[in-house]
Structures are given as C-alpha cells and as structure tokens.
C-alpha cells in the first residue's frame, strides 16, 4: 500500500526550505563552530609544550580538580531532587503544587549573579547566618561549600524538567498494575518507573553536569577568586585572559570545551538508545506478595 502523499499546498517551496537551511547552518557555523575552532587554534598557537604546561600548571590543576569535584558532588543531589520532585508533581495532588513547579523554574529566570549575591547575603560574614557559621568555624562563602551550593542552585531544574513532562505523559497505569500484583514502593520504582524514565534521567544528568562544569556567574560571586582554592576552570580562564595569557587561557578553555563535547557525545548516544523499541515482555515483573499482605487481592 502506497504511503499517503502530502498535498502540494501543505509543503513549503523548495527555495524557502533551502534558504532556511542555509540560514540555520550559517548561524550555527558563525556563532558555535568558528568560536570553538578559534579557541583550539589559539590554545596550540605557541606549541604543544605551552599547551601542556598551561594544563599542568598548579593553579590550573587545582581549578580542574575543583570543577570535577563540584560536578561529582552536585550530580547525586540533582538526581535525588529531580526524581523526588518529578514523582511528587506527577503522582500526587497537594496544595502548593503550582508553587513548587514555579520554584523549580526559578534558576532559569534569575540571573546567576543575583543568585550568588543572595548566598553571600545569607552565608557571608555579614549575612543572616554568618555569625552562627563563624561561631562554628564553618566557612561557606569564599570556600568550596559556597561553590557547591551556587552550582546546585543553577543546575537543580534540569533533571526535574526532563522527567516531569515524560512522567506526566506516561501516566501511572503500569505502576498501579504493579501495585495490584503486590509490589511494594521500592519494587515499583526499580522495576517499573525507573526503566520508563531512565533515558530522560540520564539526559537530564548530562545537561546538569555540563552546566555544573561551565557555570560562571554564581560561582564568581561566592568563590572570592582564590587561586588554587576556589577557582573553577571558568574562573581560571577569566583570570588568565585578564592577565593577557591568551594561550594558557585558551588551553584551559579547550579542555573545558572537550568535556562539554564529551557530554554532547554521551547525549547523542542516549538519544540513539532511547529511540530503540522497548520490548515490554522482557521487563521483569515484581513478585507477588503472600496472601497475608494487605495489598493482596
């Protein structure tokens, strides 16, 4: 049977399609590809030796370690919060639900610099909690905890925002069916919910991790720009650039770009895997509870 042919009056003219394609490609090359290429060109402009020396510089290594540490610490918190928030919003009705959704979107609308300033006013030496923290000899602002907190603020919406639309569209029929078979909450999540959301969860984790490594504004406010201690890779790039060390600045920036490209590759692999058909017959079913269970029929 032949596929239905799209009516001619519903298709765009070939010239229009070609023009839009050229504009899109030109914009992508001009604003995305060329700047990235120039970063790598400038990074190797003075030779491989200068590039390696810039990466192995003690301050650069400290910035790299801090960036990876912040990403490692922020990701599990984002995973737990994202799943919990998506589950609550899509599976329950409660007062303040719309407010919770609005708060999740808050980091998308608030400038990261403003967010950093809020944390300074809250945890700084003259802030609301500053005296209490100083009495306990705890440092948040101008220390690693402040960098982690600022990063968490700007990254926590990503996983929740990936999961909420998916879990809403999927509904909870499969979960209710598992419940009638005697599954407990953990079994339902592990055997039913998690397989259904795993690709969106991984996709959101990639986006959150990329933002964590590339965050500048909020981290810049709370870090204090202390070399070797609170400077992330983005802050170290700025310092080197302001000191006219362009090759070293681009070297560190190129490493940051490589990490971002690695995340993009992982994202594309996840898209390919997510597009594969899922055979529901191969999914394990939770074992039935004994007859004495209150959930047993």
BELDA-V469973 format. One line per field, one symbol per residue. ss: DSSP state (h for helix, s for strand, l for the rest). phi: phi as a letter, one per 40 degrees, with the letter a starting at -180 (. if undefined). A space follows every 10 residues. Layout:
ss=???
phi=???
This chain:
ss=lllllllhhh lllhhhhhhh hhhhhhhhhh hhhhhhhhhh hhhllllhhh hhhhhhlhhh hhhhhhhhhh hhhhhhhhhh hhhhhhhhhh hlllllhhhh hhhhlhhhhl lhhhhhhhhh hhhllllllh hhhhhlllll lllhhhhhhh hhhhhlhhhh hhhhhhhhhh llhhhhhhhh llllhhhhhh hhhhhhhhhh hhhhhhhhhh hhhhllhhhh hhhlllllll llhhhhhhhh hhlllhhhhh hhhhhhhhhh hhhhhhhhhh hhhhlllllh hhllllllll lllllll
phi=.cccccdccc bccccccccc cccccccccc bbccdccccc cccbcbhccc ccccccddcc cccccccccc cccccccccc cccccccccc bbbacgcccc cccccdccbc cdcccccccc ccbccbccbc ccccccfbbb cgacdccccc ccccbccccc cccdcccccc gbcccccccc chcccccccc bbcddcbccc cccccccccc cccbcbdccc cccgfccgbb cccccccccc cccgcccccc cccccccccc cccccccccc cccccccbcc cccccccccc ccccccc
